[in-house]
Amino acid sequence: MTSIPLIGEAVAVAAEPRLAGAKIGVVTFPGTLDDRDAARAVRLAGGTAVSLWHADTELGDVDAVIIPGGFSYGDYLRAGAISRFAPLMSKIIDAANSDAKLPVLGICNGFQILTESHLLPGSMIKNDHLKFICRDQTLRVENANTAWTVDYTDGQEIVVPLKNQDGQYIADEKTLDALEAEGRVVFRYVGFNPNGSRRDIAGISNAAGNVVGLMPHPEHAVETGFGPESLDGAPRDTDGLGFFTSVLTKIVGGDK
């Protein structure tokens, strides 16, 4: 069945037709919640979203991959611990570490899966207040030179929704020092640390900058009229769109 794009999607593709050939895979695990939101964000940015199933044994010809949020396998054992062994994850790990350096974005549960897969260092544990939290969260862009952030600027502040219960990023001091020294802290919480993450870290990257994980949800801030506001009430409803336009910019060869 052919789906009819909503107005925003049609406008995005019409505005940047050269991006439509970029294929972004969006992975679904049992318990994934935000795969359709991530796919919609890709389409709003002008790209083509490709559905991927956790049990697939091939990635196909996708140009990048998004591992979206949710509660894969109900967070049984530990958030992301089972999904890390899905057949498709071995392909994603290989592609991310290959010479081609496939861009991979892990959002919330996707971030947890990336740490469990050792594509990113550290781990995610229960929020320090031991409660689920849902709020609009201000982030500061600390590194605008990754595959997923080139359409932002260093020091820029954005507002995107956050919703998690296992969102506390932890790592040993040596790892944290290395992330800071190498510019691999990509996002930091501003004004309020919602989960106790070490050094207010909201998102990090691997050394090459093709793999990025973050706890807040940029896919929920991609369309005018349907997103967060800043503390002063100003609309910030498209602050998350830059993630998805950034990777398309990289793919089509428009690197900054």
C-alpha positions in Angstrom: 0.0 0.0 0.0 1.4 3.4 -1.0 1.4 5.9 1.9 0.5 9.5 1.3 3.1 11.9 2.7 1.9 14.7 5.0 2.3 18.2 3.9 5.6 18.8 5.8 7.1 15.6 4.2 6.2 16.7 0.7 7.6 20.1 1.1 10.9 18.8 2.5 11.5 16.5 -0.4 10.5 19.2 -2.9 12.9 21.6 -1.3 15.9 19.3 -1.4 15.3 16.7 -4.2 19.0 15.8 -4.3 18.7 14.3 -0.8 15.8 11.9 -1.6 18.3 9.4 -2.9 20.0 9.0 0.5 18.6 5.9 2.3 18.5 6.0 6.1 17.7 2.6 7.7 15.6 2.7 10.9 15.8 -0.4 13.0 12.9 -2.0 14.8 13.3 -4.3 17.8 10.6 -5.9 19.8 9.6 -3.1 22.1 10.9 -0.2 19.9 8.5 2.8 20.2 10.0 5.6 18.1 10.9 3.9 14.9 8.0 5.6 13.0 8.9 9.0 14.5 12.5 8.5 13.4 11.5 7.5 9.9 9.2 10.6 9.7 12.1 12.8 10.7 14.2 11.4 7.9 11.5 12.1 5.4 11.0 15.6 6.7 14.7 16.2 6.3 14.4 15.1 2.7 15.8 11.6 2.8 14.3 8.2 2.2 13.6 6.1 5.3 14.2 2.3 5.0 12.6 0.0 7.6 15.0 -2.6 9.0 14.0 -5.5 11.2 16.3 -6.7 14.1 16.3 -10.2 12.7 17.5 -9.1 9.2 20.8 -10.6 8.2 21.7 -7.9 5.7 21.8 -4.1 5.9 21.1 -3.7 2.2 22.2 -0.5 0.5 21.4 2.0 3.3 23.7 5.0 3.7 23.2 5.4 7.4 21.3 3.7 10.3 19.2 5.0 13.2 18.6 2.9 16.2 15.5 4.6 17.8 14.2 4.7 21.3 11.8 2.4 23.2 12.2 -0.5 25.5 13.7 -3.3 23.4 12.9 -6.6 24.9 11.2 -4.7 27.7 14.7 -3.7 29.0 14.9 -7.3 30.3 18.2 -8.1 32.0 19.5 -4.6 31.2 18.5 -1.9 28.7 19.9 -2.9 25.3 21.6 -6.0 26.6 19.6 -8.5 24.5 19.3 -6.3 21.4 23.0 -6.1 21.2 23.0 -9.7 20.0 20.4 -9.3 17.3 21.6 -10.5 13.9 21.3 -7.1 12.3 23.5 -5.5 15.1 26.5 -7.6 14.0 26.1 -6.1 10.5 25.8 -2.6 11.9 28.9 -3.0 14.1 30.9 -4.2 11.2 29.7 -1.4 8.9 30.3 1.3 11.5 33.9 0.0 12.1 34.7 -0.5 8.4 36.7 1.8 6.2 33.4 3.1 4.9 32.4 4.2 8.5 28.7 3.9 8.2 27.0 6.7 10.1 25.0 5.3 13.0 22.7 7.3 15.4 21.4 5.7 18.6 18.6 7.6 20.4 17.7 6.8 24.0 17.4 3.0 24.0 19.5 3.1 20.8 22.2 4.9 22.8 22.0 2.1 25.4 22.3 -0.5 22.6 25.4 1.3 21.2 27.1 1.1 24.6 26.2 -2.5 25.0 27.6 -3.2 21.5 30.8 -1.4 22.5 30.4 1.0 19.6 30.4 3.7 22.3 32.2 3.5 25.7 30.5 3.7 29.1 27.1 2.4 30.1 23.6 3.6 31.0 22.0 2.9 34.4 18.9 4.0 36.3 18.3 7.7 36.7 19.8 8.9 40.0 16.3 9.8 41.3 15.0 6.3 40.3 12.0 7.6 38.4 11.0 7.9 34.8 11.3 11.5 33.6 9.7 13.2 30.6 10.4 16.9 29.9 11.7 19.4 27.3 15.5 19.5 27.7 18.0 22.1 26.7 21.2 20.7 25.3 24.5 22.4 24.3 26.2 21.2 21.1 29.8 20.5 22.1 30.9 19.0 18.8 29.4 20.1 15.5 31.8 18.0 13.4 30.2 14.6 13.6 28.1 12.9 10.9 25.0 13.8 12.8 25.8 17.4 13.9 27.4 19.3 11.0 24.3 21.4 10.5 24.7 22.8 14.1 27.4 25.0 15.5 29.7 24.5 18.4 28.1 26.0 21.5 24.6 26.2 20.0 21.8 25.4 22.5 18.8 23.4 21.3 15.7 22.1 23.1 14.4 18.6 22.4 12.1 16.2 24.4 13.6 13.8 26.9 12.0 10.6 28.3 13.8 7.9 30.1 14.3 5.8 33.2 17.7 4.4 32.5 19.3 7.6 31.2 22.2 8.1 33.6 25.4 7.9 31.6 28.4 6.5 33.5 32.0 5.7 32.7 35.3 5.5 34.7 37.3 8.7 35.1 39.9 7.7 32.6 37.2 7.2 29.9 35.5 10.4 30.8 38.8 12.3 30.6 39.5 10.8 27.2 36.0 11.7 25.9 36.6 15.3 27.0 40.2 15.5 25.6 39.2 14.0 22.2 36.1 16.2 21.7 33.8 13.2 21.8 31.3 14.7 24.2 28.8 15.8 21.6 25.9 17.1 23.7 25.7 18.3 27.3 22.7 19.0 29.5 22.2 22.7 30.2 20.4 24.2 33.3 19.3 20.8 34.7 20.9 17.3 34.7 17.8 15.1 34.4 19.3 11.8 35.3 22.7 12.2 37.1 24.8 11.6 34.0 28.5 12.1 34.7 29.7 15.5 33.7 26.2 16.4 32.4 26.9 14.3 29.3 23.8 13.9 27.1 25.5 12.4 24.0 28.9 11.1 22.8 30.6 9.9 19.6 33.1 7.3 18.7 36.6 8.5 17.6 35.7 8.7 13.9 32.5 10.7 14.6 30.3 8.5 12.5 28.6 6.9 15.5 26.7 9.1 17.9 24.5 8.2 20.8 22.3 10.5 22.9 19.6 10.2 25.5 17.1 12.9 24.4 14.8 12.6 21.4 15.5 14.9 18.4 13.0 13.0 16.3 10.3 14.6 18.4 11.3 18.1 17.5 11.3 18.2 13.7 8.1 19.9 12.7 6.6 23.4 13.2 3.7 23.3 15.7 4.6 19.9 17.1 7.6 20.3 19.4 9.0 21.9 22.6 9.3 25.4 23.7 12.2 27.2 25.4 11.9 28.4 29.0 10.8 31.8 27.7 8.0 30.3 25.7 9.6 30.7 22.3 8.9 27.8 19.9 11.8 25.4 19.5 9.8 22.8 17.7 12.3 22.1 14.9 15.5 22.1 16.9 16.0 18.3 16.4 15.8 18.4 12.6 19.5 19.2 12.3 20.4 15.7 13.2 18.7 14.3 10.2 19.7 17.1 7.7 23.3 16.7 9.0 23.7 13.1 8.0 22.0 13.8 4.6 24.5 16.6 4.1 27.3 14.2 4.8 25.9 11.5 2.5 25.4 13.7 -0.5 28.9 15.1 -0.2 28.2 18.5 1.2 30.6 18.1 4.2 31.5 21.3 6.1 
